[in-house]
Amino acid sequence: MKVAVVGATGMVGEVMLKVLEERNFPISELLLVASERSVGKKLTYKNEEHTVIGLADAVAAQPDIAIFSAGGDTSLEWAPKFAEVGTTVIDNSSAWRMDPSKKLVVPEINASELTAEDKIIANPNCSTIQMVLALDPLHKKYQMKRVVVSTYQSVSGTGVKAVEQMENEAAGIDGEMAYPYPINRNALPHCDMFLENGYTKEEMKLAREPQKILDDRTFSVTATAVRIPTAGGHSESVNVEFHNDFDLAEVRKLLSETSGIVVQDNPETNTYPMPVFANGKDDVFVGRIRRDETQPNTLNMWIVADNLRKGAATNAVQIAEYLVENNLVSNTSEAIS
Ligand SMILES: NC(=O)c1ccc[n+]([C@@H]2O[C@H](COP(=O)([O-])OP(=O)(O)OC[C@H]3O[C@@H](n4cnc5c(N)ncnc54)[C@H](OP(=O)(O)O)[C@@H]3O)[C@@H](O)[C@H]2O)c1
């Protein structure tokens, strides 16, 4: 495969290259793409140096697959240009997620929806991916009615500038601010921009994306998204009300048997998921599994995952792997020429 990584110099882009290398994704030619600011920079993949190129040159090279992690505006403008030359785009931004003509994919749940005609495929929001992976087997068994989620999100979810802000603050250095307030020793109930309804865009992604991924609008999700000064992963407190009652041992079994989930849940040994353990791992970790004693058929869980891995790069590479394994990538313009 001729593969373009768009946003290769960014936080997600860097992990994307690691994940492609670790999983030995079949790459015959690699194009590393970023903004004009980075054109000419050198990046290393599998011990080989590659020079960063611009978007127009990458389109002209007609890659088979382009994995975008370069913000919504870049995706809106450039993903269709790649699609036009036959490239299959897997996009990490929010640009296409709720477009009814685009698939929103967590491979363990709905990769089977993908076809060769899907030229722009959306990767869900990082906080959505880890939550929906845990909700899917439980929804199938007990049928969800309502989910209340509060997130504790890592600064790495905002990108390079936010990590720099946190590090500068911790070191007492005056620097550029990615957030309107200090993040070190703080908690900001503010992830992404505020919308007219008083929620943030991140909270509305958590509310809407699970319905699309699970192809079911009979349940609802309400969210509060909070940024905290961690760098290793996002954590979520998730309260789920089901239509049907459940057995806690069966809930644990269903979750442990789900591909991509690791249950870490033993109060006697202080075993529960935390960002320091999830950091650098591809799995989604679930713990603090307990009954909500204030309401029937309701469960509490704590879900943690590395937002740059399963929340972004790993999920995108898994989509690419599914496309290759199922022969769904065919750059027709290349085939014609
Ligand atoms: N961080 C996460 O946990 C996470 C999770 C899921 C999805 N995402 C999404 O992934 C995307 C990237 O996030 P990030 O955290 O990696 O941000 P980041 O660290 O700020 O990196 C942004 C990347 O996009 C490139 N870029 C920016 N403007 C561009 C343009 N006009 N043309 C070409 N390339 C451009 C940058 O290139 P330069 O270095 O040249 O500026 C850089 O490579 C965003 O859409 C974000 O919403 C992030």
The ligand as an ORCA input file, in Angstrom:
! r2SCAN-3c Opt
* xyz 0 1
  N      -4.975     14.184     20.433
  C      -5.930     13.280     20.495
  O      -6.093     12.543     21.491
  C      -6.856     13.076     19.339
  C      -7.684     11.977     19.374
  C      -8.552     11.769     18.314
  C      -8.543     12.653     17.264
  N      -7.721     13.729     17.263
  C      -7.758     14.619     16.105
  O      -6.549     14.468     15.371
  C      -6.192     15.717     14.774
  C      -4.787     16.084     15.171
  O      -4.709     16.198     16.577
  P      -3.322     16.314     17.349
  O      -3.657     16.187     18.772
  O      -2.311     15.416     16.750
  O      -2.930     17.857     17.008
  P      -1.487     18.511     16.874
  O      -0.524     17.868     17.783
  O      -1.726     19.966     17.014
  O      -1.029     18.202     15.371
  C      -1.686     18.738     14.257
  C      -1.092     18.167     12.982
  O      -1.861     18.649     11.885
  C      -0.978     19.320     10.966
  N      -1.661     20.444     10.341
  C      -2.224     21.515     10.942
  N      -2.728     22.360     10.015
  C      -2.461     21.813      8.819
  C      -2.702     22.213      7.471
  N      -3.336     23.353      7.180
  N      -2.283     21.402      6.476
  C      -1.626     20.255      6.749
  N      -1.371     19.822      8.001
  C      -1.779     20.584      9.017
  C       0.166     19.803     11.820
  O       1.277     20.070     10.997
  P       2.408     21.148     11.453
  O       3.267     20.432     12.455
  O       3.111     21.409     10.186
  O       1.698     22.316     12.021
  C       0.349     18.589     12.732
  O       1.020     17.551     12.045
  C      -7.269     16.702     15.184
  O      -8.226     16.756     14.155
  C      -7.836     16.089     16.428
  O      -9.169     16.479     16.634
  C      -6.865     13.969     18.277
*
